[in-house]
Amino acid sequence: MREPDPRPVTDRLAEVFDLVGPLYRRAQRKVEQDAPIEGLSVGVRAVLNLLREHGPMTVPQMGRAQALSRQFVQRMTNDAAGLGLVTFEPNPAHKRSSLIRLTEEGERAIGAVLDRERAVLRRIGGDLTEADIDACLRVLSRLLHLLDDVDVD
Protein backbone atom coordinates (compact mmCIF):
# COMPACT_ATOMS: atom_id res chain seq x y z
CA MET A 1 0.00 0.00 0.00
CA ARG A 2 1.23 3.50 -0.83
CA GLU A 3 2.27 5.88 1.91
CA PRO A 4 0.20 9.08 1.98
CA ASP A 5 2.03 12.09 0.59
CA PRO A 6 2.94 14.37 3.53
CA ARG A 7 2.83 17.58 1.45
CA PRO A 8 -0.15 19.91 1.91
CA VAL A 9 -3.02 19.53 -0.54
CA THR A 10 -2.25 22.99 -1.93
CA ASP A 11 1.22 21.82 -2.98
CA ARG A 12 -0.28 18.76 -4.66
CA LEU A 13 -2.85 20.93 -6.48
CA ALA A 14 -0.02 23.16 -7.68
CA GLU A 15 1.48 20.00 -9.23
CA VAL A 16 -1.78 19.55 -11.16
CA PHE A 17 -1.48 23.05 -12.64
CA ASP A 18 2.20 22.38 -13.44
CA LEU A 19 1.11 19.38 -15.53
CA VAL A 20 -2.01 20.86 -17.12
CA GLY A 21 -0.16 23.69 -18.90
CA PRO A 22 2.36 21.50 -20.76
CA LEU A 23 -0.33 18.87 -21.42
CA TYR A 24 -2.60 21.49 -22.98
CA ARG A 25 0.19 22.99 -25.12
CA ARG A 26 1.33 19.58 -26.37
CA ALA A 27 -2.25 18.61 -27.17
CA GLN A 28 -2.62 21.88 -29.11
CA ARG A 29 0.51 21.14 -31.13
CA LYS A 30 -0.70 17.61 -31.85
CA VAL A 31 -4.05 18.91 -33.10
CA GLU A 32 -2.33 21.47 -35.32
CA GLN A 33 0.08 18.84 -36.67
CA ASP A 34 -2.81 16.55 -37.57
CA ALA A 35 -5.39 19.18 -38.54
CA PRO A 36 -3.88 20.40 -41.85
CA ILE A 37 -5.99 17.74 -43.50
CA GLU A 38 -9.03 19.85 -42.58
CA GLY A 39 -7.15 23.17 -42.44
CA LEU A 40 -8.09 23.74 -38.80
CA SER A 41 -6.23 25.68 -36.13
CA VAL A 42 -6.72 24.80 -32.48
CA GLY A 43 -9.01 27.83 -32.12
CA VAL A 44 -11.22 26.85 -35.05
CA ARG A 45 -11.30 23.27 -33.74
CA ALA A 46 -12.52 24.57 -30.36
CA VAL A 47 -15.31 26.59 -32.03
CA LEU A 48 -16.42 23.63 -34.14
CA ASN A 49 -16.38 21.27 -31.19
CA LEU A 50 -18.46 23.64 -29.04
CA LEU A 51 -21.04 23.91 -31.81
CA ARG A 52 -21.04 20.14 -32.28
CA GLU A 53 -21.64 19.61 -28.55
CA HIS A 54 -24.10 22.44 -27.85
CA GLY A 55 -25.69 23.38 -31.16
CA PRO A 56 -25.87 26.97 -32.41
CA MET A 57 -24.27 29.50 -30.07
CA THR A 58 -23.31 33.16 -30.07
CA VAL A 59 -19.70 34.31 -29.96
CA PRO A 60 -20.10 35.60 -26.36
CA GLN A 61 -21.57 32.25 -25.29
CA MET A 62 -18.62 30.39 -26.81
CA GLY A 63 -16.17 32.78 -25.18
CA ARG A 64 -17.69 32.20 -21.75
CA ALA A 65 -17.81 28.44 -22.25
CA GLN A 66 -14.12 28.27 -23.15
CA ALA A 67 -12.83 31.14 -20.98
CA LEU A 68 -11.65 32.96 -24.10
CA SER A 69 -12.05 36.57 -25.12
CA ARG A 70 -14.93 37.41 -27.44
CA GLN A 71 -12.42 38.95 -29.84
CA PHE A 72 -10.44 35.72 -30.14
CA VAL A 73 -13.60 33.63 -30.58
CA GLN A 74 -14.83 36.09 -33.22
CA ARG A 75 -11.56 35.72 -35.17
CA MET A 76 -11.76 31.92 -34.97
CA THR A 77 -15.42 32.00 -36.00
CA ASN A 78 -14.58 34.25 -38.96
CA ASP A 79 -11.78 31.84 -39.94
CA ALA A 80 -14.21 28.91 -39.73
CA ALA A 81 -16.76 30.83 -41.84
CA GLY A 82 -14.05 31.57 -44.41
CA LEU A 83 -13.47 27.81 -44.70
CA GLY A 84 -17.22 27.18 -45.10
CA LEU A 85 -17.42 25.34 -41.78
CA VAL A 86 -19.92 27.62 -40.01
CA THR A 87 -22.66 30.06 -40.94
CA PHE A 88 -23.96 33.19 -39.21
CA GLU A 89 -27.71 33.21 -38.70
CA PRO A 90 -30.11 35.76 -37.24
CA ASN A 91 -30.58 35.37 -33.50
CA PRO A 92 -34.20 35.90 -32.46
CA ALA A 93 -33.04 36.60 -28.89
CA HIS A 94 -30.47 39.27 -29.80
CA LYS A 95 -30.34 41.28 -33.03
CA ARG A 96 -26.63 42.16 -32.87
CA SER A 97 -25.29 38.77 -31.80
CA SER A 98 -25.69 36.18 -34.56
CA LEU A 99 -26.09 32.50 -33.91
CA ILE A 100 -23.19 30.49 -35.26
CA ARG A 101 -24.14 27.12 -36.75
CA LEU A 102 -22.03 24.25 -38.13
CA THR A 103 -22.36 23.53 -41.82
CA GLU A 104 -22.30 19.96 -43.14
CA GLU A 105 -18.66 20.54 -44.08
CA GLY A 106 -17.99 21.73 -40.52
CA GLU A 107 -19.62 18.58 -39.13
CA ARG A 108 -17.40 16.41 -41.35
CA ALA A 109 -14.24 18.37 -40.46
CA ILE A 110 -14.71 18.25 -36.68
CA GLY A 111 -15.77 14.59 -36.91
CA ALA A 112 -12.52 13.70 -38.70
CA VAL A 113 -10.41 15.61 -36.17
CA LEU A 114 -12.17 13.97 -33.21
CA ASP A 115 -11.80 10.51 -34.75
CA ARG A 116 -8.03 11.04 -35.08
CA GLU A 117 -7.77 12.43 -31.53
CA ARG A 118 -9.62 9.44 -30.12
CA ALA A 119 -7.32 7.07 -32.00
CA VAL A 120 -4.35 8.70 -30.23
CA LEU A 121 -6.13 8.58 -26.86
CA ARG A 122 -6.84 4.85 -27.29
CA ARG A 123 -3.07 4.27 -27.32
CA ILE A 124 -2.61 6.30 -24.11
CA GLY A 125 -5.36 4.96 -21.88
CA GLY A 126 -4.12 1.39 -21.41
CA ASP A 127 -3.72 1.13 -17.64
CA LEU A 128 -6.07 3.93 -16.61
CA THR A 129 -9.26 2.84 -14.89
CA GLU A 130 -12.67 4.48 -14.94
CA ALA A 131 -12.02 5.49 -11.32
CA ASP A 132 -8.75 7.19 -12.34
CA ILE A 133 -10.52 9.16 -15.03
CA ASP A 134 -13.46 10.02 -12.77
CA ALA A 135 -11.05 11.33 -10.10
CA CYS A 136 -9.14 13.38 -12.68
CA LEU A 137 -12.35 14.91 -14.03
CA ARG A 138 -13.61 15.64 -10.52
CA VAL A 139 -10.39 17.44 -9.51
CA LEU A 140 -10.05 19.42 -12.75
CA SER A 141 -13.72 20.40 -12.66
CA ARG A 142 -13.34 21.59 -9.07
CA LEU A 143 -10.26 23.65 -9.93
CA LEU A 144 -12.04 25.18 -12.92
CA HIS A 145 -15.05 26.01 -10.74
CA LEU A 146 -12.80 27.72 -8.19
CA LEU A 147 -11.64 30.06 -10.97
CA ASP A 148 -15.12 30.88 -12.30
CA ASP A 149 -14.80 34.49 -11.20
CA VAL A 150 -11.79 35.17 -13.47
CA ASP A 151 -12.82 37.52 -16.28
CA VAL A 152 -11.45 36.56 -19.72
CA ASP A 153 -12.26 39.79 -21.56
C-alpha positions in Angstrom: 0.0 0.0 0.0 1.2 3.5 -0.8 2.3 5.9 1.9 0.2 9.1 2.0 2.0 12.1 0.6 2.9 14.4 3.5 2.8 17.6 1.5 -0.1 19.9 1.9 -3.0 19.5 -0.5 -2.3 23.0 -1.9 1.2 21.8 -3.0 -0.3 18.8 -4.7 -2.9 20.9 -6.5 0.0 23.2 -7.7 1.5 20.0 -9.2 -1.8 19.5 -11.2 -1.5 23.0 -12.6 2.2 22.4 -13.4 1.1 19.4 -15.5 -2.0 20.9 -17.1 -0.2 23.7 -18.9 2.4 21.5 -20.8 -0.3 18.9 -21.4 -2.6 21.5 -23.0 0.2 23.0 -25.1 1.3 19.6 -26.4 -2.3 18.6 -27.2 -2.6 21.9 -29.1 0.5 21.1 -31.1 -0.7 17.6 -31.9 -4.0 18.9 -33.1 -2.3 21.5 -35.3 0.1 18.8 -36.7 -2.8 16.6 -37.6 -5.4 19.2 -38.5 -3.9 20.4 -41.8 -6.0 17.7 -43.5 -9.0 19.8 -42.6 -7.2 23.2 -42.4 -8.1 23.7 -38.8 -6.2 25.7 -36.1 -6.7 24.8 -32.5 -9.0 27.8 -32.1 -11.2 26.8 -35.0 -11.3 23.3 -33.7 -12.5 24.6 -30.4 -15.3 26.6 -32.0 -16.4 23.6 -34.1 -16.4 21.3 -31.2 -18.5 23.6 -29.0 -21.0 23.9 -31.8 -21.0 20.1 -32.3 -21.6 19.6 -28.5 -24.1 22.4 -27.9 -25.7 23.4 -31.2 -25.9 27.0 -32.4 -24.3 29.5 -30.1 -23.3 33.2 -30.1 -19.7 34.3 -30.0 -20.1 35.6 -26.4 -21.6 32.2 -25.3 -18.6 30.4 -26.8 -16.2 32.8 -25.2 -17.7 32.2 -21.8 -17.8 28.4 -22.2 -14.1 28.3 -23.1 -12.8 31.1 -21.0 -11.6 33.0 -24.1 -12.0 36.6 -25.1 -14.9 37.4 -27.4 -12.4 39.0 -29.8 -10.4 35.7 -30.1 -13.6 33.6 -30.6 -14.8 36.1 -33.2 -11.6 35.7 -35.2 -11.8 31.9 -35.0 -15.4 32.0 -36.0 -14.6 34.2 -39.0 -11.8 31.8 -39.9 -14.2 28.9 -39.7 -16.8 30.8 -41.8 -14.0 31.6 -44.4 -13.5 27.8 -44.7 -17.2 27.2 -45.1 -17.4 25.3 -41.8 -19.9 27.6 -40.0 -22.7 30.1 -40.9 -24.0 33.2 -39.2 -27.7 33.2 -38.7 -30.1 35.8 -37.2 -30.6 35.4 -33.5 -34.2 35.9 -32.5 -33.0 36.6 -28.9 -30.5 39.3 -29.8 -30.3 41.3 -33.0 -26.6 42.2 -32.9 -25.3 38.8 -31.8 -25.7 36.2 -34.6 -26.1 32.5 -33.9 -23.2 30.5 -35.3 -24.1 27.1 -36.7 -22.0 24.3 -38.1 -22.4 23.5 -41.8 -22.3 20.0 -43.1 -18.7 20.5 -44.1 -18.0 21.7 -40.5 -19.6 18.6 -39.1 -17.4 16.4 -41.3 -14.2 18.4 -40.5 -14.7 18.2 -36.7 -15.8 14.6 -36.9 -12.5 13.7 -38.7 -10.4 15.6 -36.2 -12.2 14.0 -33.2 -11.8 10.5 -34.8 -8.0 11.0 -35.1 -7.8 12.4 -31.5 -9.6 9.4 -30.1 -7.3 7.1 -32.0 -4.4 8.7 -30.2 -6.1 8.6 -26.9 -6.8 4.8 -27.3 -3.1 4.3 -27.3 -2.6 6.3 -24.1 -5.4 5.0 -21.9 -4.1 1.4 -21.4 -3.7 1.1 -17.6 -6.1 3.9 -16.6 -9.3 2.8 -14.9 -12.7 4.5 -14.9 -12.0 5.5 -11.3 -8.8 7.2 -12.3 -10.5 9.2 -15.0 -13.5 10.0 -12.8 -11.1 11.3 -10.1 -9.1 13.4 -12.7 -12.3 14.9 -14.0 -13.6 15.6 -10.5 -10.4 17.4 -9.5 -10.1 19.4 -12.8 -13.7 20.4 -12.7 -13.3 21.6 -9.1 -10.3 23.6 -9.9 -12.0 25.2 -12.9 -15.0 26.0 -10.7 -12.8 27.7 -8.2 -11.6 30.1 -11.0 -15.1 30.9 -12.3 -14.8 34.5 -11.2 -11.8 35.2 -13.5 -12.8 37.5 -16.3 -11.4 36.6 -19.7 -12.3 39.8 -21.6 
